[in-house]
Amino acid sequence: MDERSGDRRVLILGGTREARELAEKLSGESGFEVVSSLAGRVREPVLPVGEVRIGGFGGVDGLRGWLRDNDVDVLIDATHPFAGVISAHAAEAAAALNLPALHVHRPGWRERPGDRWIRVPDVASAVETVGRRGSRIFLTIGRQEAGAFAGLTRPWFLIRSIDPPSAVLPPHHELILARGPFAVDDEVRLLTDRRIDILVTKNSGGELTVAKVLAARACGLPVVMIDRPPLPEGARVAESVAAAWDWLRTLP
Ligand code: NAP
């Protein structure tokens, strides 16, 4: 608790819609002082309301030092479900300082009738799978890991990300720079126009980017669905901003 103002200082590790919604919610409530943290991956990020810091902390030790030096009372990890490193750091640093901590983790997408999912545990397995069975591949896993597919020299790729990937990309590709939300009709048109035969995506969950999965179902296309990394053991999880708010209100 901040002794000067009596407010509880909350650090939100962000980069997601949930993190922005939570920052907005808390900034409108009395009793909380919020700082949001972004990794700095996106050139023009959608900024949350209120105070924002940008850039890594320098590992778990750096995060622990930052939490201590900035008198943080509560840590909320509202990073992307695939941002496993920072989630692990958050859990470890909070435990070391005995801070209440929560992971806001939206539910993953679930396979429904009509879906043709090939579930894989990680990006390396996705590379192996599409290498065997794709010839025109829609790759939508974000810019950081698109380079993992560079060794696939035979198939053609449609690659979509917010900013251009910095890694070397597969030799046959088209790059589209775009940020969700996307409409299902537009996604169906894209799949059809580019004669896509397989979609590769992370199981990010949420509404913002689900249209491609719905479009693949509508077109009867297989989807290589990359499963999420596990959350830190014993992590306290809220699946929504509302659940996170409920937890925050019950803190002593
Ligand atoms: P990561 O692999 O879990 O983290 C790598 C490093 O990036 C961390 O060790 C930390 O550096 C820094 N970092 C990550 N998130 C941070 C944050 N919110 N504030 C300050 N530093 C942060 O994470 P990532 O996959 O690179 O994702 C980075 C950011 O992009 C996250 O905020 C995440 O929400 C967002 N994002 C990720 C994905 C995805 O698919 N991975 C998709 C959409 C958005 P230090 O060790 O130096 O502290």
Residues whose N, C-alpha, C, O or C-beta is under 5 A from the ligand:
A	BS01	NAP	L13 G14 G15 T16 S37 L38 A39 R41 G55 G56 F57 G58 G59 A78 T79 H80 F82 A83 G84 V85 I86 S87 I141 G142
